[in-house]
């Protein structure tokens, strides 16, 4: 479009002023334009979040699982759900179950013990069908991804003679220590000596405020309830939590303690597991972030625990933890 000459513009302004009604208010200055003035039509675009008022913005969904600073897991042995929950021999365990969150439909993945421990940190049973001691595995496991994320880990094994010890003793059983089965851990002496340690190191780590982000604690053959009464397992658990819980609580950061059992006595199954699996086991979640006195009937397996840890820390999912049939533990969180 060509611009008109200046004198023509002046006559137009005078003519308009003469014809306008006397009562017409004076024109005010136009407000600043958000875009440069142009003769071409402005493009239509989708407004960004900065252009939308707070009331119009879509709500931000909370994370499915809290980002815990520490996750500590205790794994007991060989008890079905009904023999533990409600048992007068485990008053402390049942107090925790009624105070925090109890998973009422949680299943072990197989029999016997070792495949379940492997599943908890590897996402697979790897074809293991017995409690072998030389069936080593050359694949990644949860500790690999934990380290890649900048976090730390340790397994504290009750009555283990020395760090990175291979084999069993009268009270320490290798099959309750899945970490020693992974080549990337066992064949790396520095890594193994640092992170596969006797339970006696836990108290020192707590005193030095050096608890790893992930800790896997296995009681010995007595306190795990294999060879001894449930009352002894219950007393041992209370002794450990009396040392551990105050340290975690005083940090003021989100944390999670998981109490579970490697396998039950039945072959009950669920959620994508084989038809004959490892039985229903009692699992309790202890955390300031869980709903109090909460019972979760969602079908879970040991793969669900691994899936939930990985979700909390943004790690890659291993094996069956990635399966759609493996339910994420999401309901108990506040």
Buried (B, 14 or more C-beta within 10 A) or exposed (E): EEEEEEEEEEEEEEEEEEEEEEEEEEEEEEEEEEEEEEEEEEEEEEEEEEEEEEEEEEEEEEEEBBEBBBBBBBBBBBBBBEBBBEBEBBEBBBEBBBBBBBBBBBBBBBBBBBBBBBBBBBBBBBEBEEBEBEBBBEBBBBBBBBBEBEBBBBBBBBBBEEBBBBEBEEBBBBBBBBBBBBEBBBEBEEBBEBBBBBBEBBEEBBEEEEBBBBBBBBBBBBBBBBEBEBBBBBBBBBEBBEEBBEBBEEEEEBBBBBBBBBBBBBBBBBBBBEEEBBBBBBBBBBBBBBBEEBBBEBBBBBBBBBBBBBBBBEBEBBBBBBBEEBBBBBBBBE
